[in-house]
Amino acid sequence: MRTRLLILGATLPACGGAPGSSYGATGWVRGADRAYTYAAWQDSGERDVVVDQASRDFACAPAELAVARPNDRAYVVTGCGHRGVFVSFGVTGPTVSGAYMRAVNVLAPVLPPATPAGAVDDPTVQASSTWSTARRWVRLAAQAVVDLGCPADQLAPDFIPQGRAPALPVVEGCGKRATYLSEVDPRQFRLSAIVAVR
């Protein structure tokens, strides 16, 4: 299963863009949200949604953004004096066919626009979405800010696959790397070690 991004008990501010506005080259299209097949999700559609959300979050034109993908789990986007680590996730609803893609900056989360299936944080929608996985990335980054004493925009969080074992939570930033215990769904990430990195 591909990782997409949990903030339990946290409330995210509403996104500036309203549903119905342009949302990515293959997402919102002239006011109409488009369902994605899984194959399209894996292709350029995912990057388009990440770029569009970064453009909203940073108040920066898409052409001014630089997008890198250090692994198959997240995107690093910079532009207009901002840096973010974006994770995409899918949303489906009980009465809506197809999956809708959204993305969130795990270092400074803003709730993405609602989909035709509903708001991404709507409990009736969450059961059939990967929003909870996205929120887990946000929790990890927030914990690392404290443990590493490092500003959020300098962090590089990741969940490194460990075969059949739970993924290993790791965050680098400010010349240090924090490793956390591998747990399926921790309420709070428990620090395992902090080491210096070059």
C-alpha positions in Angstrom: 0.0 0.0 0.0 1.4 3.4 -0.9 1.7 5.9 1.9 -0.2 9.1 1.5 -0.3 11.1 5.0 -3.1 11.7 11.2 -3.5 14.6 13.5 -5.7 13.2 16.2 -7.5 15.9 18.1 -6.2 18.7 15.9 -8.1 21.2 13.8 -6.7 22.4 10.6 -7.5 25.9 9.2 -9.6 26.0 6.1 -7.9 26.2 2.8 -8.1 29.6 0.9 -9.4 28.0 -2.3 -13.1 27.2 -2.5 -14.4 24.0 -4.1 -15.2 24.7 -7.7 -12.0 26.7 -8.4 -9.2 25.4 -10.6 -7.6 22.5 -8.8 -4.7 21.0 -10.8 -4.5 20.2 -14.4 -6.2 16.9 -13.9 -8.1 17.6 -10.6 -10.6 20.4 -10.5 -11.5 21.1 -14.1 -13.5 24.3 -14.8 -15.4 23.9 -11.5 -16.0 20.2 -11.8 -14.0 17.7 -9.8 -12.9 14.7 -11.7 -12.7 11.1 -10.3 -9.4 9.4 -10.7 -8.6 5.8 -11.5 -5.8 4.3 -9.4 -3.5 4.3 -12.5 -4.0 8.0 -13.0 -3.3 8.6 -9.4 0.1 7.0 -9.8 0.8 9.0 -12.9 1.0 12.8 -13.4 -2.3 13.5 -11.7 -0.7 13.1 -8.3 2.0 15.7 -9.0 -0.5 18.1 -10.5 -2.6 18.0 -7.3 0.6 18.5 -5.2 1.6 21.5 -7.3 -1.8 23.1 -7.1 -2.0 22.7 -3.3 1.5 24.1 -2.9 0.5 27.1 -5.1 -2.4 27.7 -2.8 -0.4 27.3 0.4 2.5 29.4 -0.7 0.5 32.0 -2.7 2.9 31.2 -5.4 2.4 30.7 -9.2 2.9 27.0 -10.2 5.7 28.1 -12.6 7.6 29.5 -9.6 7.6 26.1 -7.8 10.4 23.5 -7.8 9.2 20.0 -7.2 11.4 17.1 -6.2 10.5 13.5 -5.3 13.1 12.0 -2.9 11.1 8.8 -2.7 7.8 7.3 -3.8 6.1 8.5 -0.6 6.3 12.3 -0.6 7.1 15.5 -2.7 9.4 18.3 -1.6 8.2 21.6 -3.0 10.0 25.0 -2.8 9.1 28.4 -4.1 8.4 32.0 -3.2 10.5 31.7 0.0 8.6 28.6 1.2 9.4 24.9 1.5 7.0 22.0 2.2 6.8 18.3 2.2 3.6 17.2 0.5 1.8 13.9 0.8 -1.1 13.0 -1.4 -4.1 10.9 -0.4 -7.4 9.6 -1.9 -10.9 10.3 -0.9 -14.0 8.2 -1.8 -17.5 8.6 -0.5 -20.4 6.2 0.1 -22.5 7.7 -2.7 -19.7 8.8 -5.1 -17.9 6.5 -7.4 -14.2 6.9 -8.1 -11.4 8.3 -6.0 -10.6 12.0 -5.6 -7.0 13.2 -4.9 -5.9 15.8 -2.4 -2.5 16.8 -1.0 -1.3 18.3 2.2 1.9 20.0 3.4 2.8 17.9 6.4 5.1 20.7 7.8 2.4 23.4 7.8 -0.9 21.6 7.2 -3.9 23.4 5.7 -7.1 21.4 5.2 -7.5 20.8 1.4 -10.7 21.6 -0.4 -13.7 19.3 -0.1 -14.4 16.7 -2.8 -17.8 15.7 -4.2 -17.6 12.9 -1.7 -17.4 15.5 1.2 -14.8 17.3 3.3 -11.6 15.3 3.8 -12.0 15.5 7.6 -15.7 14.5 7.5 -16.0 11.3 9.7 -18.5 9.8 7.2 -15.9 10.2 4.5 -12.7 9.3 6.4 -13.6 5.6 6.7 -13.1 5.3 2.9 -10.1 7.6 2.5 -6.4 7.7 3.3 -6.6 11.1 5.0 -5.8 9.3 8.3 -2.5 8.2 6.9 -1.7 11.7 5.8 -2.5 13.0 9.3 0.1 10.5 10.6 2.8 12.3 8.7 1.7 15.6 10.1 1.9 14.2 13.7 5.4 12.9 13.0 6.7 16.2 11.7 5.1 18.1 14.7 6.8 15.6 17.1 10.2 16.1 15.4 10.0 19.9 15.8 10.1 19.3 19.5 12.6 16.5 19.6 15.1 18.0 17.2 14.6 21.6 18.2 14.4 22.4 14.5 12.0 24.6 12.5 9.3 22.6 10.7 10.3 24.0 7.2 13.8 22.4 7.6 12.5 18.9 8.4 12.4 15.9 6.1 10.1 13.3 7.6 9.7 9.8 6.1 8.2 6.4 6.8 10.7 4.0 5.6 9.3 0.6 4.5 10.4 -2.4 6.6 8.9 -5.3 4.7 6.1 -6.8 6.7 7.0 -4.8 9.8 5.5 -1.4 10.4 7.3 1.4 8.5 10.1 3.1 10.4 9.4 6.8 11.2 12.5 8.9 10.6 12.9 12.7 10.5 16.0 14.6 9.5 16.7 18.3 10.1 19.2 20.8 11.4 22.1 18.3 11.1 20.3 15.6 13.1 18.2 12.5 12.5 15.5 11.3 14.8 14.3 7.7 14.7 11.1 6.6 16.3 9.7 3.2 17.3 7.9 1.3 14.5 4.3 1.1 15.6 1.2 0.5 13.5 -0.7 3.5 14.8 0.9 5.3 17.7 -1.0 8.0 19.5 2.3 9.7 20.1 5.6 8.8 18.4 8.1 7.5 20.8 11.7 8.6 20.2 14.2 5.8 19.7 17.4 7.7 19.0 18.8 11.0 17.7 22.1 11.0 15.8 24.1 13.6 14.0 24.2 13.6 10.2 26.3 15.4 7.7 
